[in-house]
Amino acid sequence: MPEINPKNRLNPEQYARLKAEIAAPYRGLRQFIYIGCGASGLIGAFIFFFQVLAGREIDSALPNLALQVGIVALMVFLWRWEQRRQNRGQGTGDRLRRERSVER
């Protein structure tokens, strides 16, 4: 069983989870929104692509296809940006832990 810190009464796993949430609040919700909007954009792009391919209502389908592709690209960009921020934050935390252990 993990040791409980008497000062904050949390085990190290809970404390690490809370620190991660403080560093990036609502990260899970943001990623869920990225996935949901990206999937919606992908479905829309699929539909508008086949409308353009079939030659039906090209005047309205082509701008809608471009919009859907743009939404998918934006969600991919935001997802990758979030992952890079998370990885960079973990590297900073590791560096700080190493510096503290050297000081002791």
C-alpha positions as CSV (number, residue, x, y, z in Angstrom):
1,M,0.0,0.0,0.0
2,P,1.4,3.4,-0.9
3,E,2.5,5.6,1.9
4,I,0.2,8.5,2.8
5,N,1.8,11.9,3.3
6,P,0.6,13.1,6.7
7,K,0.8,16.7,5.6
8,N,-1.8,16.4,2.8
9,R,-3.3,13.0,3.5
10,L,-3.0,11.9,-0.1
11,N,-1.1,9.0,-1.5
12,P,1.5,9.9,-4.1
13,E,-0.6,8.7,-7.0
14,Q,-3.6,10.9,-6.0
15,Y,-1.2,13.8,-5.4
16,A,0.4,13.4,-8.9
17,R,-3.1,13.2,-10.5
18,L,-4.2,16.4,-8.8
19,K,-1.0,18.2,-9.7
20,A,-1.5,17.2,-13.4
21,E,-5.0,18.5,-13.3
22,I,-3.9,21.8,-11.8
23,A,-1.2,22.2,-14.5
24,A,-3.7,21.5,-17.3
25,P,-7.3,22.0,-16.2
26,Y,-10.0,20.3,-18.2
27,R,-7.5,18.5,-20.4
28,G,-9.6,15.4,-20.7
29,L,-12.7,17.5,-21.6
30,R,-10.7,19.4,-24.3
31,Q,-9.5,16.2,-25.8
32,F,-13.0,14.7,-25.8
33,I,-14.2,17.8,-27.7
34,Y,-11.3,17.6,-30.2
35,I,-12.2,14.0,-30.9
36,G,-15.9,14.7,-31.2
37,C,-15.5,17.7,-33.5
38,G,-12.9,15.9,-35.5
39,A,-15.1,12.9,-36.0
40,S,-18.1,15.1,-36.9
41,G,-15.9,17.0,-39.4
42,L,-14.6,13.7,-40.9
43,I,-18.2,12.4,-41.4
44,G,-19.2,15.7,-43.0
45,A,-16.2,15.7,-45.2
46,F,-17.0,12.2,-46.3
47,I,-20.5,13.1,-47.2
48,F,-19.6,16.3,-49.1
49,F,-16.7,14.6,-50.9
50,F,-19.1,12.1,-52.4
51,Q,-21.6,14.8,-53.2
52,V,-18.9,16.6,-55.1
53,L,-17.8,13.3,-56.7
54,A,-21.3,12.6,-57.8
55,G,-21.6,16.1,-59.2
56,R,-24.7,17.0,-57.1
57,E,-25.0,20.6,-55.9
58,I,-21.3,21.4,-56.4
59,D,-21.9,25.1,-55.7
60,S,-22.8,24.4,-52.1
61,A,-21.0,21.1,-51.5
62,L,-17.5,22.3,-52.4
63,P,-17.4,25.1,-49.8
64,N,-18.9,22.8,-47.2
65,L,-16.3,20.2,-48.0
66,A,-13.5,22.8,-47.6
67,L,-15.0,23.8,-44.2
68,Q,-15.2,20.2,-43.0
69,V,-11.6,19.5,-44.0
70,G,-10.6,22.7,-42.3
71,I,-12.4,21.6,-39.1
72,V,-10.6,18.2,-39.2
73,A,-7.2,19.9,-39.7
74,L,-7.9,22.3,-36.8
75,M,-8.8,19.5,-34.5
76,V,-5.7,17.5,-35.5
77,F,-3.6,20.6,-34.9
78,L,-5.1,21.3,-31.5
79,W,-4.7,17.6,-30.5
80,R,-1.0,17.6,-31.4
81,W,-0.5,21.0,-29.7
82,E,-2.1,19.6,-26.5
83,Q,0.1,16.5,-26.7
84,R,3.3,18.6,-27.2
85,R,2.3,20.8,-24.2
86,Q,1.8,17.7,-22.1
87,N,5.1,16.1,-23.1
88,R,7.0,19.4,-22.5
89,G,5.3,19.7,-19.0
90,Q,6.4,16.2,-18.1
91,G,10.0,17.0,-19.1
92,T,10.0,20.1,-16.9
93,G,8.7,18.1,-14.0
94,D,11.3,15.4,-14.4
95,R,14.0,18.1,-14.6
96,L,12.8,19.8,-11.4
97,R,12.6,16.4,-9.6
98,R,16.2,15.7,-10.6
99,E,17.4,19.1,-9.4
100,R,15.7,18.7,-6.1
101,S,17.2,15.2,-5.6
102,V,20.7,16.6,-6.3
103,E,20.2,19.4,-3.8
104,R,19.4,16.9,-1.0
